[in-house]
């Protein structure tokens, strides 16, 4: 991953439900991606000399973003459910 030469703006975004996560996966075409791939691809955008980096986090209760990600991907047949880490 490359970053802007002059400025990086960081932020965070809460994900509060599996349905919301499914919607983000659909929006970014992230079915079959690992959570790390999603963070790198969907969480980074460039505009001019600035990189905007968003860290996604779980705000939906006792589970973790990692466990909900795996469950949602598994329901769809993603790579993580098949033990394929890429």
N, C-alpha and C positions, 0 to 999 in steps of 0.2 A: 504494500500500500504506500502511495506517495502522498505527501502532504504539501500544502501551499508553502511557498518560500517565505511569506511574510507574516501570516497570521493564521491561528487556529482558534476557532470559537467552539467551546464545548457546551453541551447541554445534556439533559436527561429526559426520558419519557417513560412514564409509568404505564404498564399494561396490567389491567385489572381483571381480565377474564379470558378464558380460552377462546371465546367467540371473537374478542377483540384481536387476539393473537392470530387467529385464523384469517381475519380480515387483512391484517398487515402482511401475512404470508401471501395471500392472494394478490394484494396490491403490488407487491414486489416480485411476484413470480418465484417465491422462495421455497416451493415444495421440493423436498429432497436436499435442501441445503442444511448444513450444520448450523447451530446457533452462532458459532464464530463467523461463519461465512455471512450470515444475515447481519451481524453486528458490523462487519467490514463493508459489506455492499450497501445495505439499506441505511446504515447509520452514518455514512460519510457522503457528503456532497461538496463539490467545488464551485466556487463562484469568484471569478477574477483571481486575485491573489490570496483568497481566503478559503480555508477548509472548515466546513461546519461538521462537527462530529457529535452524534447523538448516542448516548449510552442508554440502552433499553433496560428496564428493570421490572421485576414482578411486584405488583401491589395488590394481588388478588387473594391473599390469605396465607395459609401455612406452607403451601408448595413453593418451589423455586421456579424461576423462569426456565431453567434447564429441564426440570422434570415435566413442566407443562409443554414446553417445546417438543420434547421427545414423545409425549402422549399424543399431541396434535399431529405431529408428523407420522407417527405410527398408524393413527386412524386413517391417514391418507396413503400410507404405504411408502413413506420417505426412506431415504438411505439410512438414517440413524436407527430406524426400527429394525433394519436388516444387519446391523453391526458394521456397516460400511462407513468409516470415517474418512472424509476427504478434506 
